[in-house]
């Protein structure tokens, strides 16, 4: 599981030019910071979630 989380953080760093890191001692707050960043990014760029008529703006 730890390897998948680390891979995800590395992908985020490449795709969004950030410097996220996941430390074992503070994994939950680190992941929360990534989720908050993605939520803000999606809201700022009007990215929607869902398929078809059920699309909603991520807020």
Secondary structure, 3 states (H helix, E strand, C coil): CHHHHHHHHHHHHHHHCCCCCCCHHHHHHHHHHHHHHHHHHHHHCCCEECCHHHCEECC
